[in-house]
Protein backbone atom coordinates (compact mmCIF):
# COMPACT_ATOMS: atom_id res chain seq x y z
CA UNK A 1 0.00 0.00 0.00
CA UNK A 2 1.40 3.39 -0.93
CA UNK A 3 2.10 5.98 1.72
CA UNK A 4 -0.49 8.29 0.19
CA UNK A 5 -3.23 5.66 0.28
CA UNK A 6 -4.79 5.15 3.69
CA UNK A 7 -5.89 1.76 4.96
CA UNK A 8 -9.47 1.06 3.98
CA UNK A 9 -9.48 3.76 1.28
CA UNK A 10 -11.21 2.78 -1.95
CA UNK A 11 -9.47 5.45 -4.04
CA UNK A 12 -6.76 3.91 -6.19
CA UNK A 13 -3.53 5.86 -6.61
CA UNK A 14 -3.68 8.32 -9.50
CA UNK A 15 -1.18 7.95 -12.34
CA UNK A 16 1.40 10.72 -12.52
CA UNK A 17 0.65 13.09 -15.39
CA UNK A 18 3.65 14.04 -17.45
CA UNK A 19 3.63 17.56 -18.89
CA UNK A 20 3.33 17.70 -22.66
CA UNK A 21 6.51 18.65 -24.48
CA UNK A 22 6.47 22.32 -25.39
CA UNK A 23 8.07 24.42 -28.05
CA UNK A 24 9.82 27.42 -26.64
CA UNK A 25 8.15 30.63 -27.72
CA UNK A 26 10.21 33.80 -27.91
CA UNK A 27 8.95 37.32 -28.38
CA UNK A 28 11.08 40.43 -28.66
CA UNK A 29 10.13 44.00 -29.32
CA UNK A 30 11.71 47.41 -29.40
CA UNK A 31 10.48 50.92 -28.72
CA UNK A 32 11.54 54.53 -29.04
CA UNK A 33 12.56 56.74 -26.16
CA UNK A 34 9.28 58.16 -24.75
CA UNK A 35 11.06 61.43 -23.87
CA UNK A 36 10.02 62.90 -27.24
CA UNK A 37 6.36 62.53 -26.28
CA UNK A 38 6.94 64.01 -22.81
CA UNK A 39 8.82 66.97 -24.30
CA UNK A 40 5.88 67.71 -26.64
CA UNK A 41 3.23 67.71 -23.88
CA UNK A 42 3.64 71.35 -22.77
CA UNK A 43 3.63 72.67 -26.36
CA UNK A 44 0.86 70.67 -28.05
CA UNK A 45 -2.80 70.16 -27.33
CA UNK A 46 -3.90 66.60 -26.73
CA UNK A 47 -5.45 66.42 -30.20
CA UNK A 48 -2.22 67.71 -31.79
CA UNK A 49 -0.03 65.29 -29.83
CA UNK A 50 -2.22 62.25 -30.60
CA UNK A 51 -2.41 63.33 -34.26
CA UNK A 52 1.39 63.52 -34.39
CA UNK A 53 1.62 59.96 -33.03
CA UNK A 54 -0.96 58.75 -35.54
CA UNK A 55 0.96 60.44 -38.39
CA UNK A 56 4.27 58.90 -37.25
CA UNK A 57 5.81 62.26 -36.31
CA UNK A 58 6.08 61.10 -32.70
CA UNK A 59 6.64 57.50 -31.57
CA UNK A 60 3.82 55.57 -29.94
CA UNK A 61 4.03 55.04 -26.17
CA UNK A 62 6.07 51.92 -25.32
CA UNK A 63 3.02 50.12 -23.84
CA UNK A 64 1.47 49.96 -27.30
CA UNK A 65 4.44 48.01 -28.61
CA UNK A 66 4.72 45.87 -25.48
CA UNK A 67 1.12 44.68 -25.87
CA UNK A 68 1.18 44.50 -29.66
CA UNK A 69 -1.53 47.11 -30.22
CA UNK A 70 -1.76 47.28 -34.00
CA UNK A 71 -3.98 50.19 -34.80
CA UNK A 72 -5.11 53.45 -33.33
CA UNK A 73 -7.05 56.49 -34.40
CA UNK A 74 -8.04 59.70 -32.68
CA UNK A 75 -10.63 62.44 -33.05
CA UNK A 76 -11.49 65.16 -30.57
CA UNK A 77 -13.29 63.37 -27.75
CA UNK A 78 -12.70 59.87 -29.17
CA UNK A 79 -9.89 57.30 -29.27
CA UNK A 80 -9.83 53.82 -30.84
CA UNK A 81 -7.27 51.03 -30.41
CA UNK A 82 -7.21 47.56 -31.99
CA UNK A 83 -5.44 44.39 -30.91
CA UNK A 84 -5.30 40.83 -32.16
CA UNK A 85 -5.16 38.50 -29.12
CA UNK A 86 -2.07 36.30 -28.94
CA UNK A 87 -0.74 33.60 -26.62
CA UNK A 88 1.49 36.09 -24.81
CA UNK A 89 -1.69 37.90 -23.65
CA UNK A 90 -3.02 34.76 -21.93
CA UNK A 91 -3.54 34.09 -18.24
CA UNK A 92 -3.31 30.55 -16.78
CA UNK A 93 -6.94 29.87 -17.74
CA UNK A 94 -6.28 30.21 -21.46
CA UNK A 95 -7.97 33.58 -21.98
CA UNK A 96 -6.61 37.08 -22.46
CA UNK A 97 -5.52 38.44 -19.09
CA UNK A 98 -7.89 41.00 -17.60
CA UNK A 99 -4.98 43.41 -17.22
CA UNK A 100 -4.50 43.48 -21.00
CA UNK A 101 -8.19 44.23 -21.49
CA UNK A 102 -8.10 46.89 -18.76
CA UNK A 103 -5.04 48.48 -20.38
CA UNK A 104 -6.85 48.70 -23.73
CA UNK A 105 -9.92 50.24 -22.06
CA UNK A 106 -7.82 52.62 -19.95
CA UNK A 107 -5.86 53.71 -23.03
CA UNK A 108 -9.02 54.37 -25.05
CA UNK A 109 -10.73 56.30 -22.24
CA UNK A 110 -7.57 58.21 -21.28
CA UNK A 111 -6.64 59.18 -24.83
CA UNK A 112 -10.22 60.31 -25.48
CA UNK A 113 -9.79 62.67 -22.51
CA UNK A 114 -6.33 63.70 -23.70
CA UNK A 115 -7.79 64.63 -27.09
CA UNK A 116 -9.88 67.44 -25.53
CA UNK A 117 -7.10 68.96 -23.41
CA UNK A 118 -5.24 72.17 -24.28
CA UNK A 119 -1.44 72.36 -24.50
CA UNK A 120 0.17 72.27 -21.08
CA UNK A 121 -2.56 70.13 -19.48
CA UNK A 122 -1.96 66.53 -18.51
CA UNK A 123 -4.14 63.81 -17.01
CA UNK A 124 -3.90 60.64 -15.02
CA UNK A 125 -6.45 57.94 -14.30
CA UNK A 126 -7.98 58.21 -10.85
CA UNK A 127 -10.04 55.07 -11.29
CA UNK A 128 -11.03 52.51 -13.87
CA UNK A 129 -14.22 50.55 -13.24
CA UNK A 130 -14.16 47.58 -15.59
CA UNK A 131 -16.80 45.00 -16.37
CA UNK A 132 -15.69 41.84 -18.20
CA UNK A 133 -18.65 40.45 -20.13
CA UNK A 134 -17.22 37.72 -22.41
CA UNK A 135 -13.94 35.80 -22.48
CA UNK A 136 -11.40 36.95 -25.04
CA UNK A 137 -9.15 34.35 -26.73
CA UNK A 138 -7.17 33.99 -29.93
CA UNK A 139 -10.38 32.67 -31.52
CA UNK A 140 -12.11 35.99 -30.76
CA UNK A 141 -10.03 37.68 -33.43
CA UNK A 142 -9.34 41.40 -33.62
CA UNK A 143 -10.82 43.43 -30.78
CA UNK A 144 -11.48 47.16 -30.76
CA UNK A 145 -11.44 49.46 -27.74
CA UNK A 146 -13.30 52.70 -28.37
CA UNK A 147 -13.26 55.46 -25.79
CA UNK A 148 -15.26 58.65 -25.54
CA UNK A 149 -15.48 61.61 -23.20
CA UNK A 150 -18.68 61.80 -21.19
CA UNK A 151 -17.90 64.99 -19.23
CA UNK A 152 -14.96 67.36 -18.81
CA UNK A 153 -14.57 69.85 -16.00
CA UNK A 154 -11.66 72.02 -14.95
CA UNK A 155 -10.12 69.39 -12.65
CA UNK A 156 -11.56 66.06 -13.71
CA UNK A 157 -12.95 64.34 -16.77
CA UNK A 158 -15.15 61.27 -17.08
CA UNK A 159 -14.80 58.87 -20.00
CA UNK A 160 -16.04 55.45 -20.98
CA UNK A 161 -14.63 52.75 -23.23
CA UNK A 162 -16.12 49.67 -24.87
CA UNK A 163 -14.24 46.59 -26.08
CA UNK A 164 -15.97 44.81 -28.98
CA UNK A 165 -15.17 41.96 -31.34
CA UNK A 166 -15.36 42.15 -35.15
CA UNK A 167 -19.08 41.32 -35.02
CA UNK A 168 -19.74 44.25 -32.68
CA UNK A 169 -20.36 42.07 -29.60
CA UNK A 170 -19.55 43.83 -26.35
CA UNK A 171 -16.70 42.03 -24.55
CA UNK A 172 -15.93 44.52 -21.77
CA UNK A 173 -16.86 48.02 -20.67
CA UNK A 174 -15.14 50.58 -18.45
CA UNK A 175 -15.61 54.04 -17.05
CA UNK A 176 -12.68 56.17 -15.97
CA UNK A 177 -12.27 59.33 -13.98
CA UNK A 178 -9.19 61.32 -14.95
CA UNK A 179 -7.51 64.02 -12.88
CA UNK A 180 -6.45 67.04 -14.96
CA UNK A 181 -3.35 69.04 -14.04
CA UNK A 182 -0.92 71.59 -15.51
CA UNK A 183 2.31 70.29 -17.04
CA UNK A 184 5.53 72.24 -16.49
CA UNK A 185 7.58 73.24 -19.55
CA UNK A 186 10.27 70.84 -18.29
CA UNK A 187 8.59 67.49 -17.46
CA UNK A 188 11.33 66.75 -14.92
CA UNK A 189 10.58 69.96 -12.96
N, C-alpha and C positions, 0 to 999 in steps of 0.2 A: 504494500500500500504506500502510495507516495506521501510525502510529508504534507502536501497541500490538501490531501483528501482525508477527511476525518472518518473515524470508524462509524459505520452505519450510514454513511452518506451515499445517496443513490446517484450523485452527479459524477459522471466519469471525467477523468482529466481531459482538459481541452488541448487539442494539438497546437503547437506553437506556430504562429503565423509568421512567415518570412516576408519581409518587405519586398515589393516588386522592384526589379532593377530599374534605375532611373537614368535618364540622359541628362547630363549637366546642362543647365540653361544659363546663358551668360547674357547680360544686358549692360551696355555702356551708353553713356550719353555725355554731351558737352553743353556748355552754356557760356554766354557772354557775361562780362562783369556787370552786375546790376547798378553800378555807380552812375552809369550814363542816364538811367531812368531817374534815379534820385536827384541828380544834378538838374534835370529838366523840370522837376516838380514845382519849384518856386516861380518859374518863368512861363509855364504853359497851363492853360485850363485843362481840366480833366478830359474834355472832349478832344482837345488838341493833342494831348499826350497819348491817349488811347489810339487816336487816328495815326499818329506817328509810328506806333508799334504795329498797327495793322498794315501800314504802308511799307514797313521794313526799315524805316529811318531810325528807329530805336529797337533794341533787342527785346524779345519777350521776357517776362520775369522767369527766373530759373525754374520755379515750380511747374510752369507749363511744360517745360522740356522733361523734367523729372517724371511727371505723370504721363507724358505722351499725348498731351492735348494737341489735337491736329488742326483745329480750325477755331477762329474767333472773328467776331464782327461787333461793331459798336455803333450806336446812334445815341443822340442825347436822350438820357433816361432809360437806355436799354443796352444790355450786353448779352452776347450769345457765345457759348463755347461748345465744341463737340469733342467726343472721345470715343475711340473704339476699344471696348474692354479687352484686356489681355490677361494672361496668366499672372503676370507680375502685379496685377491689381487685386488678386484673390486673397481672401482670408482662409483660415483652416477649413471652413465649411464648403469651399468651392464656389463662392460667390464674390462679387466685387466688394472689397472692404468698405464699410460704411464711412470711413475717413476719406476715401477717394471720392465718394459721392458727396459728402459734406464739403470737401474742398471745391468741387465743381460748383455746387450751389452757392457757397460763400464767395467764390470768384465772380460768378454771374451777378449776384446781388451787390457785392462791393463795387465792381466795375460799373454797374448801372448807376450807383451813387456817385462814383468818381466822375462819370461823364457829365454830371450837372454842376460840378464844382468849379469855381473860378481859379485862376492861377494863384498859387500861394496858399491854397487850402488843401489839407490832407484829411484822411479819414482812417478809422480803424474799427473793426467789428467789436461791438460791445457784447452781442449775443448772436447766436444762430440757433433757431428752433427748427429742427429737422424732423420730418415725418417720412419714413421709408415705407413705401406702399407695395412694391413688387421687388423680387430678387433681380439682380443684374448679373449676367454671366456673359461669357464669350458669345453664346448663342443669341443673346439679346441684340447684338449688332450695335451699330453706331447710336450713341445717346447724345442728346442735346440739352444743355442747361441754358435756360433763358431767364434773365433777371430783369426786373423793372423797378423803378422808383415808385413807391406809394405816396410818400410824403417827405418833404425836405424843410427843415427849419434852420435856424441860425446855428444851432449846436448839435443837432442830431438829424439823422435821416432814417427813414424806414423803407426797406426794400423787400421784395419777395423774389423767389426763383423757383422754377419748375424744371424737373428732369423728365424728359420724355424719350420714348424709343422712336424708331423710324415710322411706326404706324400711328404716332401721336398718343400712345398710351402713357398715362402719368405713372412714373416710377417712384418719384420722391418729390417733396415740396419743402421749402424752407422760407422762413421770414428772418430778417436780420435788422438789427438796430445798429447804426454806425454813428460813432462820435466824430464830429467835425472839429478841426483845429487848424490854426495857422502854421505854416511851414516856414522856417527861417531860410534866408537866402543860402546859407551854408548848412546842409542837412546834418553836419556833425556838431553844429552849435547848440 
